[in-house]
Amino acid sequence: MFVDRAKIKLAAGKGGNGIVSWRREKYIPKGGPYGGDGGCGADIIIRVDSQIPSLDWWRNRRTIKAENGIQGGTARRRGRNGKTLLLKVPCGTLIKDGESGEVLHDLSEDGQEVVICRGGRGGRGNASFATPTRQAPTKATPGRIGESCFVELELKLIADVGLVGLPNAGKSTLVHALTDIKVKMAPYPFTTLHPKIGYIRSSSHNRILIADIPGIIAGAHQNRGLGFEFLRHIERTKLLVFVLDASGIDGRNPIDDFQTLKQEVGAYSEELLERPYIVILNKEDSFDAEENIAAFKEKVPLPEDILFTASALQKQGLEAIVASFEKLIPLSKEETLHCCSPS
């Protein structure tokens, strides 16, 4: 299951208490103070892991608490520190304040980490209070409480290519044809409920990460349908791919669909419309596709290098599409590729 939101309370460990103890040995009548300090409570660290595709691990967790420090011992022994708690999240995770929604950290690089809660300091044993003028202190201090916070984790996919289309435009079939990942495909109208991501291996041996994102409908920028659940996942893509149904089988036509998609994306964020994009007229093998494609080219005169016809089901026209990805996406072998990995 793809999970892209989670709210959780995090609490670092409490420091261990210091103790009051005395040295009592047969031939040492004035042994003095012997109580050790407590260990520090454990920190909580959140780290980006490129092998994690979603926030599924966090789904049913409400509170996570790190280990407390251990109480000090006799013979001035210091208690053990709590073991640092390392929590992993996928690339593109935002850590927000759970109450105000303020973004605290933006984790977008593999291996990036942040100490979200620091453990409490250990208490002092009575041995640490001894001075030349106060040789028998009876004082010890308790460990301090560790930091705690209530956070919201929100995942925004980091992908090179984001597919934009209305339900039943053939986005899932296209992703399957390009990557061979398992996605739902059916001969009836439906929309993907959760993003699907996979790699395309190009002829230059670069890997291009493509995301199939839930279908968009008119009014999505007002949170209709899946609304924001769709739109926020294309905020970090380098290239938008408008997938249009050229068959007209649902009573729509690709001209109106294209205008609807641009309107909804622009209403959500004008900056998205300034990014590179291509248009794919899918289902070119259907009965009415030729007529609809001709009408689209007449009414929407786009350059040939960004307008493509294809049949994802028959795997026609895919090579030219992948070549356009390589041309429009600034990839290098050192960058190969981002940090998200297919599930």
N, C-alpha and C positions, 0 to 999 in steps of 0.2 A: 504494500500500500504506500502510495506517495503522500507524505505528510509535509506541509510547508509552513505550518504555524504551530507554536507550542508556548504555553505560559507555565512558568515554574518558579518555585521559591528555592533559592540556593542559600546554604548556610555553611560557612567555614567552621573548622573545629575550634573548640574551646581549649585554652591552654591548661596544662595540668597544674594542680596545686603544689606549692612548696610545702614542706613539712617541718615540724619541730622534732628534733631528735638529738640524743646526747651520746657521746662516746663513752662506753662503759667497758673497760677492760681491766683485768686483775691487777696489773702493775702500773696502770695509768690512772691514778686517783682523780686527776683533774683533766679529764679528756676533752671537755669543751663541747661546743655545739657541733652537730654532725648531720643536720638535715639538708637534703639536696633540693635543687630547684626542679620545678615541673617542666615538662617538654612543651614546645609550642604546638598549637593546634594546626591542623592541615589547611593549606591553601586550596582553593578551587581554581583550576586553570581550564579555559576553553581553547581548544586547538582545532584548526582546519585540517581535515583529512580528505585527500583527493579521492579516496575509494568509497566515500559515503555519498549516496545519491540524494538522500532526503532526511527529514527530521523524524523518521519513523521510530527511532530508539526512544525519543522523548515523549512519544504520544500519550502513554498512560501514566506518566510520572508527574506527580504534583509537588513533591519536596525532595530535594537531594541534600544530604548533610555529609560533610567531610568528617574524618576521624578526629577525635579529641586527642590532645597531648596526654601523656601518662604522668601520673603523680610522681614527685621526686622520691628518692629512697634514702635509707640510712647510709652512713659512710660517705656522705656528700655526693651520692650518686644522682646524676641528673636523669629525670624521666625521659623516655623516648618521645621524639617529635611525632606528631601525627603524619601519616603517609599522604603526600600530596594527591589530591583527586583530580585526574585528568579526564575531561569530558570532550568528546569529539563532535564536530558539526561539519556539514558539507560546505563547499565553496559558495560564496554569495550569501552567507547568513548575516542578517542584521541582528544585533542585540539591542533591544529597546527597553526603556524603563516600563515596567508592567503597568504602572499607574498613569503616567503622563504621555507615554508613547514616544518620548524623546529618544533619538538614536544615540546609543552610547558607544557602540563599536560597529565597524563595517568590516567583516572578515571576508576578504575576496582573494586571498593568495594561499596556495597550499603551504602548510606548515606554520602559518601565522597563528599566534596565540596571544591570549590576554589573561592576566590574573584578575578574575572577576570578583573574588572574595578572598581576603587575607585572614589567615588563622590568628587566633588570639595568642598573646605572649604567655609563656609559662610563669607561674608564681615563684617567688623566691623562698628558699628554705632558710632556717634560722642561721645556718653556717655563713650565709652571704651577708648577714647583718653584723657579724663579729668585728670589733675594732679593738685597738689597744686599751681603750678606756671602757669598753662594753664587751666583756669577754664571755658573757653568758646570756645572749639575747634569747628571749622566749617568743620572738615574733616570726611569723611566716605569712606569706600573702597568697591569696587564691589566684588561679589562672584567669586571664581575661577572656571575655566572650569574643568569639570570632565575628567577622563581618557577615552580614546577610543581606540579601536583596531579592526583589521580586522582578523577574525579567520576562520579556516576550521575545521569542526567537522567530524571525521571519525569513524565509528563504526566497531569494530572487535568483532564478537560474542564471548562471553565467554560460552562455552558449554563443557560438559564432553565428549560427543561423537560427532564426525564429520563424516558424511557419504561422502565417496569419490567414485565416479563412473562416467562412461561415460553416455551420454544421453541414456535414455531408459533401464537403468540397473535395474530399479525397486526401486530406492531409495524412491520416494514419497510414493509408495505403502507400503514399509517397515515401514516408519515413521507412516503412517496411521494405520497400523496393531499394532504397538507398543504403540501408544499414543492416537489414535482416534481423532487427530486434523484433520481439514478439509484441504485436499490438492487435487490438480488436479491429476486425474488418467485417463488414456486413453489407448485404444488398438492400438495406433499408436505412432511413435517416436516423442518425444518432450523432452525439458529440463526445469526444474524449473528456472524461471528468477530471483526469489528473495528467499533468505533463509527462511525456515520454521523451527520453533523451538517448541518443546513440551517436556513434562515430561513423563518419564516412572516411574511408581510406582513399585518398586521391592518387593520381598517377605520379605525383611528385613525392609520395610517401609522407605527406603531411596528414594529420588527422583533423577533420573538421567536425566539430560538435554541433549536432542539429537537435532542435527541440520541437516536438509536436505539442502544441499548447491548446487547451480547450477552445472550442469554437466560439466565435464572437457573434453577437446579434445586434440589431439596431437598439440603441439605448444602453449599450454596455458601459459607456463612460459615466452613466448615471447609476451604475451597479445593477442593471437589469441582467437577468440570466446569471451567468457566472461572473459577469462584470469585472470587478477589480481582481478577482481570482485569476482571470485570464491576463488582463492588461499589465499587471505588475511584473509578469514573467518575461515580457519582451523588453523591459527597460534596459537590460544589459547586453542585449544581442548586438553584434556588429553589423549584421545584414538581415533585413526583413524580406521575407518571401511571401508575397500575396498569392495564395492558391485559390483559383477561381474555377467553378464548375462550368465547363463549356457545353455540357449536354443539355442544360435547361430542363432537366427531368422533373425538378421540383417546382416548375413554374417561374423560376427566377431566370435572369440573364446575367452574364458576366459583367456587363457594363454597370448595371445597378449595384451588383455585389461589390465591385471595385470602389465605387463612390461611397457606399456604406462603410466599407472597411477603412478607407482613408479618413472619412468623417469621424468615425469612432476613435481611431488611433490618435488623430489630431486633437480631438476634444479632450482626450486623456492627457496628452503631452505633445505640444507642438515640436519639441526637440526630436521626437521619434520620427517625424516625417522628414527630417533633414538627413536622416541616415541613408546609406546606400540601400537600394531595394531592387528586386526583380519581380516580374509577374509571370506566373505559370498558368496557362489555360489548360487545365487538366481534363481528362476524359475525352481526348481528341478522337478516340475510336468509336464514340457513341454516334447514334443516328443523326441528330441535329447539330452536332458539334461544328461541322464545317461552316454552316451558315452563321452560327453564333460567333465563331472565331473571325470570320470575315467582317461581320458587323462591328465587333470589338475593335479590330484594327482600323476600321474607318472612323469610328467615333472617338477612339482613344489612341491617337498616333504616338506610340512609344518607340524609342530607338530599338533596333533589332537586337542589340546586345543586352537588353534587360527584359525583353518579351519573348517567352518561350511557349511552345505547345508540347504537350506530353500526354502519355497515358501511363499512369503509375501502375495500373493493373497489368498492362501488357509490357511494362518496362521499356516503353518507347520514349526517346528524347532525353534520357537521363544523363547521358555522357555530356551533352552540351550544358546541361544545368550544373553539373559538378564542376565543369571547366569554368563557368561563370563564378562559382563560389571561390575558386582559387584566385581568380582575377580580382574580385572585389574585396576579399577578406585579406587584410595585411598579416599574413602568417610567416613565420620563420621557423627553421628547424629547432632553434633554441626555445621557441615558444610552444612547441608541439605537445600537447595543446592544453590549455587551461587546466582547470583543476577538477572539474566535475567528471564523473565517470558513469557509464551506463549502469543501470541496475541489473 
